[in-house]
Amino acid sequence: MLTAAVSRLHPPRCDPGRLCSGPTPGQQAFLLFGFAFLVIGAGGIRPCNLAFGADQFDPRTEDGRKGINSFFNLYYFTFNLAMMISATLIIYVQSNVSWSVGLAIPAVLMFFSCAFFFLGSRTYVKVRPEGSPFSSIAQVLVAAFRKRRLKLPDDHPEESLLDPPHLSSSLISRLSYTNQFRILDKAAIVTPEDEIKPDGYAADPWQLCTLQQVEQVKCIVRIIPVWSTGILYQLAATQQQTYVIFQALQSNRHLGRSNFQIPAASFVVFPMLGMSLWIPIYDRIVAPRLERITKKEGGLTLLQRMGIGLVLSVAVMTTAGVIEERRRSHALRHHRGGAVSPFSSLWLIPPLILLGVSEAFNVISQVEFYYKQFPENMRSIAGSLLFCGFALGGYLSSLMVTVVHRSTGRGQSRNWLAEDLNKGRLDLFYYSIAVLGVLNLVYFAACAKWYRYKA
């Protein structure tokens, strides 16, 4: 906001047709300094606000569990609503009123958000941290490596492992023994050299860990394969929302016979709209009816909902490929001396709406899945997994675009992602992502079948 409002913090105004002067090093440094604060703030808020909000509900009661389920849906609903307002109203103010006003609006809203948050600080449920989860993970890995040559008994191996009385907070559940990743169990094998304190815990946690520590690490290891499927899922979401703008620019964006044209950048709002419409429908209408049919809390398991989202993502990319094929054929058949096709851009909206519904199933389920399946003392880490997946999905998206450019643009071959989409084959690019989505779905099905929910 300050870079736009204070004249000394941005380059001088540039009239059309004249050579513009760039920013000074000091102006660039001030802007980057603001970006650094933005990144630090987002890094502190996004992983923690989900866990903190869900901590306000008691998971030991039926009402508390239902409240947690609704909270995740409501959180993502408001998150998308805010993004829609930002992508429409705020951008309109920045483009047509002034940048300083357009940036001041979110700054003022953030100030009031902070004020309301601190006003309610006395009423919040605050779960105190109990040690560093990273040190506990490291202790299990180190102890398991040190005792890698020891053997576990075939029958009831848990009886030979250190399992002291559960002295932690009642909010941290006691995990049952699982026979997966038994190599990690060796970290809890008691040997004559191990010293046990009177409270039942090891004197050297880097030499001997508890069964609960081992099971917590197992929870994380089980989640990683499921989490990795979200990276490839994000590839489809990123590419669809990126190239739809270029498709819209080369389509007929008029509404009927009017002179009004839908701005090409506005098409990115439709996935948010689809999600915002579907979330309350599912939460208030679909889920209660599914609960009566399946007798399961929420109607469907979290992995089932994630799988539905993956299926829909394949349908999105396949549909988008078919629509792009039709758009391109219309442009080549009805060539009017320009790159714009007479094909209506309204046909681009259905796959975008379907993408929003897909995200409502997959992304929200990921958030809830990580929160519920991570150990209670690692929930802030769980909140960051989704955004790590978003970031890796973005990098994978850039890598795929680079590979397609280099592999299809050589020699006389046609570049699939040509600057003029009518000369490229964006439809084949979409179909390729759909094929990757099918492979990802098969991989997810194997992970889901193998996965064991935290008990």
N, C-alpha and C positions, 0 to 999 in steps of 0.2 A: 504494500500500500504506500509506504513512504517513497519508494523508488518512482512511483507514478505521481505522487502529490507534490514532492519537493523537486523543484527544477534542477537543483545542483546534483541530484542523484540519478538523473537520466540524461541521455543525449538531447541536444536542442531539437525543436520541432523541424521537420523536414517537409518542404513543399514538393508537390509532384513535379517531376521533370528535372529536379536539381540533385546534385550529388550530396548524399547524406553522410554526416560525420558519425563515426561509431562511438561507443561508450569508452570512457577513460578507464584505466586500470582500477582506480578507486571506486568508480561506479560499478564495475563488474564484481569487485571484491565485496562491496556492500550487498549486491544482489545474491551472490553465492553464499554470503554469511546468513542471509535470510533463509535461503534454501536449506542450509545446514540445520538451522533451528527447526524448520518444518519437518525435516527427516527425523531428527532426534525426537521431536514431539510425537510424530506419528508412530515411531518405533516404541515409544513408551505407552501410548494410548491403545493402539490396535490390539496388541497381544493380551493386554491386561483387562480391557473393559468388558470383554466377553466373560472371562473367568470371574471377574468381580461382580458383574451383574447376576450371573447364575448362582454365585455364592449367597445371594440374598434369599434363595429358596432352600427349604429343608428337603434334601433328597430322600430322607427316611420316611416321609409321609406321601400319601397318594397325591394330595393337592400340590405339594412341593414338586413332585416329579412332573405333573402336568404343567405347572408353572414354568419349569425349566424348558419343557418342549415348546411352549408358546413364546417364551422369551427369545429363543433363537430365531423363530419365525418373525417376531415383531422387530427384533434388532435388524435383521437383514431387510425387512420391509422399510423401516425408517432410513436405513443406509442407502437404499436405492432411491427412495423418495428425495433425499437430500442431493443425490447425484443428478436426478432428473431436474431439480430446481437449478442446480449449478450449471447444467448443460443447456438450459433454456433461458431462464430469467436472468441469471447472473451474466451469462455471456451476452445476452441482448443489451443489458445495461452497459457492459464494458465496450460493446461495439457501437452503440448509438448514443450513449450519454457521456461517460468518461471512464477511463481506466481507474482513476482514483476512487470514484464512487463505487464502481464495480468490485474493487478489491476491499473497500471499506466495509461493505455490507457483510461479507463473511467474517471479517475481523471483529466487527461489533457483535455479531451473533456468537462468535466463539467466546468473547468476553462474558456475555450473559450466560453462556453454557457453563463456563468455569464458575461463575458466581452461584448459579443454582446448584452445581455439584458440591461446592464447599458448604452451602447453607444446610445441606442434608447430611453432613459428615457425622453428626451425632446419632443418626438413626440407622446407619449402615451396619450390616454384619461384616466384621473384619476378622478374617481367618489369619492367625499369626503364622509366619513361616517357621518351619521346623528343620533347619539345616539346609545346606546347599544340595539340590538334586544332582548337580554336575559332579560334585565330589563323591556322592554315593554311587553314581554310575561308574566313575573311574575306579573306585574301590572294588566293585564287583569284577570289572574287567581285569584289573591287576591281580586280584586274589585268584581268579579262575585261571589266569595264565601261570601263576606260580604253582598251582596245584593241578596242572593239566595232566600229569602222569598218574594221578590217583584214579582209582576205579570206584564207581558207584555200585552198590548192590542192585541186582536185578529186581528183587521184590521189595516194595515199599522203600524206595531210596530216600524219601523225605524224612524217615525216622533217623537217618544218620546225619541230618543237617541241623545246623544251629537255628533254633526257632524259639527265642526267649519270649516271655510274656509280652503281650501287646501293650506297651506303655504310652503310645502316642495319643494324640487327641482323638476323640470319638468321631470327629469328622473325617479322619483318615481310616479307610476301611482296611480290614485284614484280608489279604489275598490268599486264595486257596492254591495249593500246589498244582502245577501243571507239568506234564512230562515232555513238553517241547523244549528244545535248546538245552538238553541235559548237560552239555559241556559247561554251561554257566552254573549249574548246580554245584560244581566242584569248588566254587568260591565259598560255599557254606559247609564243606566237609570239616568236621572237627577232628584234629589230629592230636597226638600226645604233646606236641610242641606248642599247641595253641593255648594261650592263657585266657581264661574266662573270668570276668569280674563277678562280684556277688550278685549284681542285678541280672546276670545271665547273658550279658553282651560281651563281645570280644574286646580284649585290651588293645589289640592292634587291628583296626578295621581294614587295613590294607593287606592283612594276612588272612583274616577270617571275616566273612560277612554273614548277615542273617538271611534266613530264607525269604523274608519279606523284601529285603533289598534285591535279591536275585529275581523275585517275581516282578518287581517293579521294572527292572531292566528288560525282562521278557515281554512285558506289556509294550514297551517302546519298540522292541525288535519286531513284534507282531504287527505293529501299526505301520511301520515303514513301507512294506510292499503295497498296502492299501493306499497310503499317501502318495506313492509314486504314480498311481493311476491318475491322480488328479492333475499331474503335470501335463500329461498328454491330452487330458480333457481340456485344459486351459489353452492348448494349441488351437483347438477348433474354435473356441470362443474368441480368441484374439484375432485369428485370421478372418473370421466372418465379420466381426465388427470393424476391421480395418478396411477390407476391400469393398465393403458395401458402399462406402462413400464414393469410391471411384466408379462403381456400377451405377450409382444414382446420378453422378455427373454425366454419364453417357446414356441416360434414359430420359424418357419424357416425364418430367416432374410436375407437370401442370395438373391441377385438380379439375377434372372434366374439361370444359371448354373455357374456363376462366384464365385470366392472365397470371394468377397467383401460382408461384412455383414453390414446392417444398424445399427448403434449404437442404443441401446434400448432407451437411454435418448433423442435421436433426435426426437422421435415420438411426444413429447410435442410441437414441432415447428409447426405441421400441423394445429392445431386450429388457431394459429397466421397467418399462410399462408392463410387459408381459409378466415379469416376476412380481411386480407390485400388485397386479390384478389376481394372480394365481395364489399368492401366499395366504391372504385372508380366506379365499374360497377353500383351499385345502385345510387350513387350520380350523375353520368353523363348520365346514360342511362335509368335506370328503373324509378327513381323519376320524371324526366321531362315528361315521357310518362304517368305515373299515374296521374300527375297534370292535364294533358289535359282530362283525363277520369273522375276523381273524382271532378275536379274543387276545390281541396283543396291544400293549401300550403304544399309542400313536398310530395303530392300524397296521403299519409295516415296520420291519426292522430297519435300522439305519443303513445297513449294507444293501438291503432291497431298494431303498429309496435312492441310494447312490447309483445302483445299477440301472434304475429307470432313467436317471439323468444321463448316464452314458449311452443308453439306447437312443434317447431323444437327440443326443448330440450327433450320432451317426445319421439319424433322420434329417437333422438340420443341414448337415453338409451335403447329403445326397440331394435334398430338395433345392438347396442353394445352387448346386451344380446343374440341375435340370433347368432352373430358372435362368441361370447365366447362359446356358446353351441356347435357350429360346431368345433371350435378349440379343445375343450376338447374331443369331441367324436372321432376326428381324432387321438388325442394323445392316447386314450384308445384302439382304434382299431388297430393302427399301432405302437404298443409299440416297441421301439428299445433299450430298456435297459436304457433309460434316461428319463428326464422330458420334453424334448423338443419335441413339436409336429411337424409333417411334414407340418402342415397347414401354408400357407404363411402369413407372418406378414403384407403383403400389404393390406390384407382385413381389417386391423385395421384402415387404413387411411380414408376411406369414412366417418365413423361416426365422426372422428376428424375434417375433413373438414366441415362437417355439423354443428358441434359444433361451429366452427368459424363463420359460417354464422348466427347461432342462436345468438351468442354474438353480432354480428354486428347489428342485429335487436333489441335485448333486452337491452344490456348494453349501447349502444350509445343513445338509446331512453330514458333510465333512466336518463342519464346525462343531456340531453336536456330538459326532462320533469321537473326535479328538478330546473334547471336554470330558465325556463320560468314560472313555477307555484309558486315558492317561491316569497315572496315580495322582491322588488329590494334591500332593505337594509339588506337582509339575504342571499344573493347569495353565500357568502363564506361558509355559513353553508350548503347550498344546494350542494356545491361541495364536501363536506365531507360525504354526505349521502351514495354515491355509495361505498366508501371505508369502511364505517362502515358496510354496507351490506356484502361486501367481507369478512370482519373479522368475522362477526357473522356466515356467511355461512361456513367459515373454522372451527369454533368451533362446529357448528352443524354437520359438516362432521365427525369430530373426535368423537363426541358423538355417532353418528350412527354406526361407525365402532366398538366402544366399546360395544354398545348394541348388535350388530350382533355377535361379538366374544363370548360374555357371554351367549347369548340365543341359539346359534346354536352349540357351542362347548362343551356342557355339556354331561357327560356320554358317551353313545355309538353313539350319534348323530354326523353327519358330519359337521364340521366347514365350513361355506360358504366361509370364507376368510382364508383358510388354507395357510400355507407357500408355499406348492406345489399346484398350482392352479388346477392341474389335480385331486387332491384329494378333492378339495373344490367345491363350487357351486357359482362361481362369477356371472354366468348368472342370478341366482335367485336374487342375490344382485342388479344387474342392473335392473331387472324387478321390484323389490320393489321400487327403486328410480323412475322408470317410473310411477308406480301407485301413488306415492307421487306427481309426476309432474302433473298428471291428476287432482288430488285433488287441487293442487295449481292453476291449470288453471281455474277450476270452481270457486275457491275463487277469482281469479283475475277478471274473467268475472263479478262477482257480484260487486266487487269494482269499475270496470270500468263503469258499468251501473249506479251506484250510484254517481260516481264522477261528479263534476261540475267544468269545466275549469274556471280559474281566468278571471274575466271580468273587 
